[in-house]
Amino acid sequence: MTVLAYLIPISLMLGGIGLGAFIWSLNSDQYDDPEGNARRILRPDYDDHPKP
C-alpha cells in the first residue's frame, strides 16, 4: 500500500506534463492546417523551385 503513495503522485505529475504539452501544442498552432500541405503538393500548379 505504501507503493500507492508514490505511484499516485507520479502518475498525476506525468498526466499533468502530458496535458501541459498538449495545451502548449494547441496554443502554438501545431494543428492549424494538418491537410493543407498534403493537398497543396498534389495540385497541378505546384512549383518545385519557387522564386527566392
N, C-alpha and C positions, 0 to 999 in steps of 0.2 A: 504493500500500500504506500510505502514511502516513495516508491518509484513514481507514482502518480503525482506527487508533489513536485517532481522535476519535469515530468513529461507534459503536464498540462500547461505550465507557463511557457515552456519551449515551443509547444505546438501553437499556442496563441501568438507568440512572438513571430514565428515563421509565417503564420497566416497573415499577420499584420504587415510583415515585409512584402509578402506577395500582393496583398491588397494595395499597399502603397506603390509598388511598381506598376500595377495595373492602372491606378489613378494617374500616375505620372505619365504613362504612355498615352492615356486619353487626352491629357492636357497638352502634350507635346505633338498632337496631331499625327500620331503613328497610324491611325486607322482612318485618315481623312479621305483617301480615294484609293481603296485597295485594287480596284479593277481598271483604273484609268490607264496605267502604263501597259497593262496586258492588252487592252483593246487598242491603244494608240499605236503600238508596234505592228499590229495586223492591218492597219489602214493602208490603202494603196499609195497615198501621198506621203508616206513616212520617208524621211530623208536620213540615210545612213551617215552622211557627212554634213552636218549643219554648219552654216557660216559662223565664224567666230564673233 
